Amino acid sequence: MDLAEIYAALRRIAPYTHRTPLLTSHLLDELLGKRLLLKAEHLQKTGSFKARGALSKALTLEDPKGLLAVSSGNHAQGVAYAARVLGVKALIVMPEDASPLKKAAARAYGAEVYDQGVTVANREAVARALQEETGYAFLHPFDDPLVVAGQGTLGLELLAQASRRGSFPEAVLVPVGGGGLAAGVATAVKALAPTTLVLGVEPEGADDARRSLEAGRILRLAEAPRTRADGVRTLSLGAYTFPILKAKVDGILPVSEEAILEAERLLHTRTKQVVEPTGALPLAAVLEHGARLPQTLALVLSGGNRDFSP
Amino acid sequence: MDLAEIYAALRRIAPYTHRTPLLTSHLLDELLGKRLLLKAEHLQKTGSFKARGALSKALTLEDPKGLLAVSSGNHAQGVAYAARVLGVKALIVMPEDASPLKKAAARAYGAEVYDQGVTVANREAVARALQEETGYAFLHPFDDPLVVAGQGTLGLELLAQASRRGSFPEAVLVPVGGGGLAAGVATAVKALAPTTLVLGVEPEGADDARRSLEAGRILRLAEAPRTRADGVRTLSLGAYTFPILKAKVDGILPVSEEAILEAERLLHTRTKQVVEPTGALPLAAVLEHGARLPQTLALVLSGGNRDFSP
């Protein structure tokens, strides 16, 4: 993975994605004693960065019959959107007991949801069988160079926007689940601004990335972790993303569930932005680890697909 | 009230307020079959347009000892902020049983909350007594030319921003409570774009503005109406605002509580913006009356001070 691949991805996806704004907030800066640059990826098409990776991959496929994915989250919507751009069908495999809201969200973007007899345990096998049957192209949510290159486009934009603003980040904080976003952003940042730190953030109850990087090998959680941050409930880093993180990420910060909730609350009340729990992970890390972080920080608000409650 | 007074207000308040953005949303436009221009006043200082009116008035006072207001809503925060700008104290009269959250919000902006023995019935009398005692200047939430001129600055900005975007609004929709915002915006719009309609929006259970304009005199609600839109729970239009509305507002649209909730939900899920119920009134009017509204509409999202619920 190098910068050229990320630039190539940007050229592919640019017509179909937003260059999301880099927001600032005097109130947050005052409250936390930092200069924060908020990469507003909750304003991306489909409400999260996943549209970048899905499109980056989908736009390289030669005449695909359809797109197939396993996801009950933002990747489902990213793939559904990519399929719409290509003018083909999207088929999303989701466990039967996934929330009706998540099924509805994927359908709202035009995808077909396949959930008959699907469980968390058998969903990969079901997807493989469907792939054989339909001939659709399978899009992995993170462990694919073209997907990682797509997520890396966010890092390119962030650095360009920060440069124009004259507040260059000393560290970039990014949520870590399977590692696709972190790998892409780290590749962009380390190529363009080698002295800027790249720090991953994960819930303390789902700290497999931190432990894996310490151990030097991929450690796997025994079961899906309980955390508000449902975008990072993945069991482990990927075979493709792990070595990139090992080479390019400077550290992983664990955060408590309380800090995630407080970060969501601050973004809601102070910046009036709807950010989902996973997207609030970087701000949660500032709340819990601010004292040992540098002054100017870029936070990746990765998505905004949070339920509405009146 | 004329355009010159609004321009003068703009020169006073510009250093201390945001020129809030004019947002658009492809998703909402597609869903509703309209071109919507969203004046994002939830991103204003203090989270609502009330900062404009409070500052417009406060900055004309000669050496005030402090500012005094009756409010358990956004006006309290606007006045508290204006006092901070002037470097004087703010004293806010609120009923003892007002929500602790609202008291905390006013205090967070540096105001002192006076609530001892205060009820909805006696709060005006308490404020008058406090005014005598302290010598602080009283700031009315809407029935004051300098406050109306301040709110009108939002209309000036909106028209300038729409012109640059090349989508000029055929109608501007604005929430109506006491009528300060509607009077200011209508004055600006009718002076600069006389063919653009100005439409007020109020909850159907609080339709005193519609009935007053029909009757040709100020009708007063018997008691504070029950509505999600707590920013427009005022009992009547003001003696100053009523004739302006009568001369310059083209109509008042009533909306149901269900439409207000749905409008909040759409703004939350589609635009990822936190808008309070009152700020969602104009979109609620598009949901309920869209068929008889023109194609290009400017909606004033008047504030974003909505409770955070996890």
Boltz contact constraints between the chains, C-beta under 6 A:
constraints:
  - contact:
      token1: [A, 42]
      token2: [B, 272]
      max_distance: 6.0
  - contact:
      token1: [A, 43]
      token2: [B, 272]
      max_distance: 6.0
  - contact:
      token1: [A, 261]
      token2: [B, 310]
      max_distance: 6.0
  - contact:
      token1: [A, 265]
      token2: [B, 308]
      max_distance: 6.0
  - contact:
      token1: [A, 268]
      token2: [B, 274]
      max_distance: 6.0
  - contact:
      token1: [A, 268]
      token2: [B, 308]
      max_distance: 6.0
  - contact:
      token1: [A, 269]
      token2: [B, 308]
      max_distance: 6.0
  - contact:
      token1: [A, 272]
      token2: [B, 42]
      max_distance: 6.0
  - contact:
      token1: [A, 272]
      token2: [B, 43]
      max_distance: 6.0
  - contact:
      token1: [A, 272]
      token2: [B, 274]
      max_distance: 6.0
  - contact:
      token1: [A, 272]
      token2: [B, 304]
      max_distance: 6.0
  - contact:
      token1: [A, 274]
      token2: [B, 268]
      max_distance: 6.0
  - contact:
      token1: [A, 274]
      token2: [B, 272]
      max_distance: 6.0
  - contact:
      token1: [A, 274]
      token2: [B, 274]
      max_distance: 6.0
  - contact:
      token1: [A, 304]
      token2: [B, 272]
      max_distance: 6.0
  - contact:
      token1: [A, 308]
      token2: [B, 265]
      max_distance: 6.0
  - contact:
      token1: [A, 308]
      token2: [B, 268]
      max_distance: 6.0
  - contact:
      token1: [A, 308]
      token2: [B, 269]
      max_distance: 6.0
  - contact:
      token1: [A, 309]
      token2: [B, 309]
      max_distance: 6.0
  - contact:
      token1: [A, 310]
      token2: [B, 261]
      max_distance: 6.0
